[in-house]
């Protein structure tokens, strides 16, 4: 364990040599415009013998070297053309697919000269960013770098930031304060908070490069949303009808969104809703996302689930999920066939992010067992897959986590190494079949800390989700969160074994684990790590195990799956003990698990998860969202 952490720390690259991420974003990606202070004070010595402008040029160069190929990037400056003037702002490099040499050339020609019209420059920068097409929710980022406060009386920067943030979904404004204090820092913090972004403090040239990289890379790594557009109603009357599928909507603070569905009397219906705020945006620990499912004719509450952030450092994706699981005797109102309503509600405290958040909704159906089939007993205990489970050892293999559920990186059992930004959430998926359970540790590396850092601490966290995207709690075995100060820290998580009858258990960490497929692992690093760590990204190791033999089906007495000698088990690297189908990753629902050699006999006889793909599914699109 220690060896892997030391390797991560020793292998850290200096901020001036961060490698470019080579996977180019698709047409639905985001965009970035850097706004660089070029006022007269940027010609001052930064304490190293270089001017602040010279350090800023090097920082911009480090940023573009680390951005993905082709990521739309532009550069605006202010105070560069006239010794005095509050209209002095200019776009020196339009927002276009990344041309690293062109951006570096543009910033090399900038000379610090005049005033500091921050408010006007922010307004112009928002116009520089390409408008979203077809209502897509994309991350559009403004990164403001300044060494002082606005010297013009109008427009006020904080008011401009708030106006821009309220005009649509997906815009964030990050600010980097280069050797600022007092009123200047307060103004930049205000701009970032009002603009759904983060303030990054840069007391020296190295910190400037590090913090600018963090902001830009967080923009490029936005959550890739996927689904058909839908607009939930503000009242129960007029709620749009949903079929099984995946959908995109938005929600504002204090809003409720209503959707209607028609259910039969025997199928299990699951509804998962993921809110995607800007990473690190201001939230209260008790800001919530709540889902509820009601039987429309009787207004009976079938299921409800409330999720909250649990920390006030900054926002991360939040998922709430509910299900209609028919009872055995059909005596409840929620057992009846007919109309139901899904209700999604967002509650925010004063001072929290006021922007609209993208919502990604997944609605799936599961058919009941065939007549005469007896499912195996439920598996509510962790057993050998508990916190004392033996996990893989050895040298870690490099992997790159996805941005969300839809592009989660597939892992098999083994040891994996990745790097994560402060305020970022990375996503992975691990396949587990009937009778199996997912068990893993996340180890955050021993990282060098910045000089003179006070007793600041942050956190590292993980969340496990079922193939239907239902959150799985720790059940007393696991907490899912640990404090992080730059020293090694570990967080552990796992599930109980997959069993069809788990759906009838009352425990929140057991009930959702009732079907096999791809389980999702989300790993989040607290936003305050930006105040602690010296390297832009933080190293981490994932130790992943899939515990138990995979069974041929959910029925009582199902045999273990057997494979021909030499056949590799499914999963990245061929190491995981995995279930066959993994259609839950961004699809319309989740599919039945049928194992090679037994599928033909089992599909007709046992409970499977049947994909009911809505007709709207064919029109689905992927957009790059704000996380």
N, C-alpha and C positions, 0 to 999 in steps of 0.2 A: 504494500500500500504506500509506504513512505517513498519507495523508489520511484513509483509512478509520479508522485507529486513533485519530487525533486527534478525529475526529467522535465516536467512542464515548466517549472520555474527557470531552470537552466537554459531551456530552449527559447525563452522569450526574446522576441526581436525588439531592437530599439525603435522608438516611435518614428524615427526618420526612415526606417527601412521596412515598414509593414508591407507584407505581400498583397498584391491585388487579388481580389476575389474574382475568379475567372468566369463564373457562371453568369452570363449576361441576363438581365431581366427581360421578361417578355413585354409585349406591347402594352400590357395592363400595368406596367410598373409605375413607380413614383417618379419624383423629380426633385432637384435640389438647386437652390441658388444661394451662394455665399455672398453676404453683404459685408464688405471690408471697410473699416474706418481708415480713411486716408487723410484725416485732418492734420493740422500742423504738429500736434503733440506726438503723432506717430513717428516723427523724425527725432524724438528724444532717445537718448541712450537707455537701453533696457537693463543695464547693470552688468552686461557681459562684454561691453565694447562694441556691440552691434546696436543699430537703431531698432526701435520697435517694428518699423516697417520691414526691415531686413528679416527679422525673426518671423513676421507674419508671412512673408513670401515663402520662407522655408516650410512653414506650417501648412500653407496651401498646397505646396508641392507634395508633402507627405500625405495629405488628404487624397489628392487625385491619384497618387500611386496606389492607395489602398482601396479605392472604390471599384465596384465591378466594372468590367468592360462594357462600354455602351451606356452606362447609367446617365440619364439626362442631367447635365450639370451646367450651371452658369455662374457668372461672377459680376457683381455690381459693386461700385465703390462710391464713396461720398467724400467731399472735401479735397478732391484731387485736382481740380481745374482752376479754382479761383481762390485768392487769399481771403476773400470774404464773400458770403452769399449763402442764403438758406435754400436756394434751389439747386445747389451744386451736388447732384447725384447722377451717376451715369452707368449704364450697362456696358461693361467692357467685354463681356463674353456671353452671348445669348445662351439660353438653356437648350442645349442640343446633346445628342449622344456623345458621351465623354470622349474628348480629344485631349489627352493629358498634356501634350506639348503646347497646344493652343492656350489652355488655361494657364500654364506656367508662363508662357510668353506674355499673356495679358497682364498678369499680376506683376511681372518684372518691369513693365513700363509705367507702373503707377508711382507717383511721387507725392509724399505728404505735403499738403499745402494749406487748406483752409478750415472751414467751420465743420460742425457736426450735426447735420440735419437728419437725425435718426428717424423721426416720425415719417417724414416724406419718403425716405429711402425704403422703409418697410412697406409703405403703400405701393410704391413702384415695384418693389420686389415681388409682391403678390401678383401684380400684373405680368411680371416676367415669366411666372410659372405657367405651363400649359394647363388650360382648363380641362377638367375631367370630361371624358366623352361618355355619353349615354348614361349619365348619373353614376358612373363607377366611383367607388370609394377608394381613392389612392392616396398614398402618403406624399404630400407636397410640402417640402420643408424649406424654411428660410433659416439660415444660420447667420446671426449677426455677431461680428467680432468688433469690439470697441474698447478703447482705452479711456473713455470718459463719457460724461452725460451729454445729452442733447443740448446744443447751444442756441437753438432756435425756439421761439415761443409757440410755434404752431407748425404742424399738428402735434399734439402731445403723444409721445410714443406709446404709453400704456393704453390710451384710448384707441389709438390706431390698431394695436395688437388685439384688443378685445373685439373691435369691429370686424377685423379680418377673420378672427377665429369663429365668429358667429355667423359667417356668410355661407358656410358649407361644411361638409364632412371631409376630414383628412388633412387639413392644413395645420401645421405646427410651426412655432417660432422658437428656436433655441437661441440662447445668447451666451457668448463667451466673453467674460470680463478680463481683459489683459492688463494686469497690474492696476486694478481699480480698487477703490475703497469708498466708504461713506456714501454720499448721495448718488454717485455714479453707479456703484454696485447695487444700491437699492432700486435705481431706475431699471437696470438691466434685469434684475430679479423680477420686477413687476412686469416687464415686457414678456418674459418667458412664461410666467404664471398665467397672465392674461391670454397668451398665445398658445396654450395647451402644450407648452414645451418645458424644457429644463434650463436652468442657469448653470453654467460650468465656470468655475473660478480658475484663472490661469495666472499665478503670481510670477511666472518666469517663462522663458522661451520654450523649454521642454514641456511645461504644462500646457502651453498654448497649442503645440502640435498634438499632444495627447488628447486634450479635450475637444479640439476641432475634429480630430479623427473619430472620436466616439460619437459625436453628434451626426456626422455625415454618414458613418457606417450604419448607425441605427436607422437613419432614413432609408438607406438602400435595402435594409433587411426587414421591411414592413410585412406584416401578416398578409399572405395571399388569400384573399377571400374568394369564395366560389359559390355560385347558386343563381337561381332565377330571381329577378326582382319582384318584390311584393310590397304592398303598402298596407300595414295593419291599420285598422280603424281605431279612433280614439274612444269609441263606445262599443258596447256589445252588439248593438244593432248595426248592420251593415258590414260586419267583419268579413273579410275576403275568405273564400273557401280554399283550403289547401288539400292537395292529394299527397301521398307519400313522395318525398323528394327533398331537395335542398334549396333554400331560399335566402335572399338578402333583403334586409330592411335597415332602418335606422331608428334610434330612440334618443330623446332628449331628457334632461333632468326632470324628475317628477312626472314623467309620462307613463301611460299605459298603452299597450298595443294589443288589439284583439284579433284573433284568427279563428275561423270555424272549420271543423272537420266532421266527417260522418264516419262512424265506427260500427262494425258488426258486433255481435254479442260474444264472440269467442276469441278474437285475436288480441294479442298484447300490442299496444301502441305506445311508442316512445317518442318524446319530443325533447330535443336538446337545443339550447339557445346559448350562443357565445357572443358576448359583447366585446368589442375590440376598440378600446380607447387608445389614444396616443400613448406610447410607452413612457412611463415616468411622469405623465400629466398629474396635476394636483388632485388627490383624492383623500377622503377621510377613511380611517380604518373601518368604519361602519357604513360606508356607502354600499348599497346593495343592488343586486340583480335578482329579481324574484320571478319565478314562473308558477303558474297554477293551471290546472285542467279541471273544468267544470262540466257537468252534464247539463246541457242547455235547457231541456224542458223543466227539470226540477231545480236547477241551479245548485245541485249538490256538488260539493267539492270532492273531486276524485283524488287529487294529489297536489301537493305544493312543495316548493323547494326554494330556499333563500340562500344566496351566496354573497359573501362580503370580502373585501380585500384583506382585512386582518392586519394591515400595516398602512402607515401614512406617508411612506417614502415616495410613492408614485404608482401610477396605474399599470396594470398588466391585464392580459385577457382574462375574462371572468365567464365561467360556464355554469348555467343552471339547467336542470333537466327534470322532467316529470314523466310518469307513465300511467296508462290505464291497463291494469292487470286484472282480468276477470277473476272473480272468486270461484271457488269450487262448486257452490250451490246456486249461483246466479241470483242471490237474494237482494243485492244492492242496486240502487238506482244506476250506479256507474257500470253495472254489468249489462245494461240494456243496449240494444242496437239503436242508433239514431244520432242526433246532433250533439256535438261537444264544442267547447270553446277553450282555446289556449290563450292565456293572458300573460303578457310579459310586462314587468314593471321595473322602472329604475328610480331609486331614491338616492339623493345626494345631499350632503350637508352643505351649509353655507361656506363659501370659499373653495369648494371643489370644482373641478373641471366642468364648465358650462356648455361645452360643445356637444353636438350630436355624435352618438357612437354608432358605428356599423353593427348590425346584428346578423349573425349567420345561424339560420334555423335548419335543423335536420329532423324530419318526420319519417319514422320507419314502422313497419308492421311485422309481427311474427305470428305465424299460424300455430294453432294448438297441435298437440300430438295426434297422430292417427288413432283411430279406435283400437283398443286392445293393447296399446303400447304403454308400459309403465315406466315413467322416468325414474332414474336413480334418486336416492335420498339427497337432500341438500348437504352442502359442505360448508358450514358456517365457521369452522375453525381454521386457523392458519397452519397448524401442525408443523411439518418440516420446512414449510416456506415462511416461517415467522422471522423475527428480527435476528435470530441466531443461525439462520441458514448459511451454509457454506457457499460463498460466491467465487466466481472464477478469479484466478490470479494470472500473473505473467505480464509480458510487455503489452501496453495498450496499442491499439490500431487507430489511426486517425480517421475521424468522421466529421461531417458537417451537418448539424441539426437543421431542420426545416424551420419555416416561419410560422407554421400553424398546423392544424389538423390536415389540411389538404395536401401539403408537401412534406409531411413528417418523414424523417429519414429512417429507413428500415434497418433494424439491428437484429442480430442473432445473439445467442448466449455468448458472452465473452467480455473482454475488457476494451473499452473504447475511450478515445481522447478527443476533446473538443476545446474551443475557447468561446467565451461568452462576454458580451458587453454589459456594463452596468445598465439597469432598467430593461434588459432584453429577456425574452423568453424563447428558448430553443425547444424544438419538438422532435420526438422520435417515436417509432412504433415497433412493437415486439409481438409476434404471433404466439398465441396460446390456444390449445384446443380443449376439448372436454376432459375434465379431470386434472387439468394443469393450472398452475398459478405463476404469475409474474412476480419476480423478486429482484430488486436492484438497489444499489447504493450510488449516490452522487458525491464525489469527493472534490471539494473546491481547493485549489492549489495554494501552496505557500508562495505568496507573491511579494515582491519588494514594495514597500510603501513609500509615499512621498515624504520628503524631509519635513520635520516639524508638524506632522499631522497630529491633531489633538486626539483625545480619546473617543474618536468617532467609531461607531460600529454600524454594520448593516446586516443583511441576511442573505442566505441562499435558501431556495425552496424548490420543491417538486410536487407535482400533482399527477396522479394516475387516473386514466379514463378508460372505460370499457369500449368495445367496438362500436357501440351505439352512442358514444361520447358522454356517458354518464360519469360524473366525478365519483371516485372511490376513496372513501375516508380511510384513516389509519386504524380504526377499531381498537385503540389502546396500545397496539403493538408499534405503531409508527406515528410520528408527529408531522412529517413533511416539511419541516422548517428548522433552520439552525442559524445562530448568529455568525457573522463573518467579519473579521477585522483585517484580513490579509494573511492570517495564519491558517494552517490546514483545518478544514471543517468538513464534516460528513453528515449527510442526511439520508435516511433509509426509508424505503417504501415498498409495498407489495400488496398483492391481492390474495383472497381466499381462492381455493380451487373452483374452476368453472363447473357449475351444475345447473341443470334446467330448473330444478325446484328451488334454487336459491331465491327466485323471484317471490316466493311466498314467505321469506324470512323478513323480520321487522328491522333488523340492523341495517343501517345505511351503508355499511361497507360490505355487506353480503348481498343484499337484494339486487343490485344492478349486475352482479357478476353471474349472469345466467345464460350466456352464450359465448362461444369461442370466436376467434378472429384476431384482428389487430388491436392490441391494447396500446394506448397512447401515453407517452411519458413527456410531460412538460417540465422544463427546468428554468427557473427564474433567478436572476441575480438582482439584488436591491439597488436602487438608483444611487444611494449614498456611497456605494463603492467607488464612484467617480471622485470622491473626496479622499479616498484612502490609497488606492492602488497606483503604482507608477506606470504599469503597462496599460495600453488601451484596452486590451481584452484580458480576461482572467482565465487561467487554465482550469480544466476540470476533467475528471475521470469518471466514467460510468462503468460499474460492474454489474452485468446483467445475467440473470439466470431464469430459466423456465423450468420450474420444479414439477416433477411427477411425470408418469407415463401418459401419453396422449391416448385417450380411449376412442373407439370406433364410433361412438355415438352417445347420446345422453340417456339412453335407456338403462334400466337396471341390468347388471351383469354384462355390460358391454365389454368386449375384449380390448386389450391394448392394440394399438396400430402396429402392424409389422410391415417392414419394408425389405425388399431384396437386399442381399449382402452387397455392401459397397455403395448403396444409394445414399446420396447426401440428403440430409434433412433440410427442409425449406428454411430460408432466412439468410440475411446478409452474411457472407462468409461461410455459409453452410453449417453453422454451429447451433442454430436454435432448434428446439423441439416445437414445431409450429403447426397450427391448423392450416388447412388448405386455402380457403378463399379469404380475401381481405378487402372486400368491396366497401367497407365502412369509411375508407379514407376519402372523404369528399364526395362520395356518391350519393344517390338518392336515398339509400337506406343501408341495411347490412344484410349480408347474404347467409344462406344456409351453409353449414360446415359439413362437407362430405369428403371422406378420405379415400385416396386412391385404392382401388380393389374392393371397396365396400360401398361406394357411392350408389351404385344401381340398386342394391338391395335396401339401403337405408332410407333413401329419399322418399320412397313410397310408404315407409312404415313408421318413421320416427319424427319427433319434433325437429324441424329445421327452421332456420331463420330464412324467410322467403323474401327476396327483394321484390317490392312492388314499386316499380319505377314509374313515377308520374309522367304523363305525357309532356309536361313542361320541362322535364329533365333534358330533353334533346336540345333545348335552347339555352342551357346553362353556360355561364361564362366565368372566367376567373379574373379577379381584379386584385390589385395589390393594395391592401388596406393598411390601417394605422396601428401596427403593433410590431 
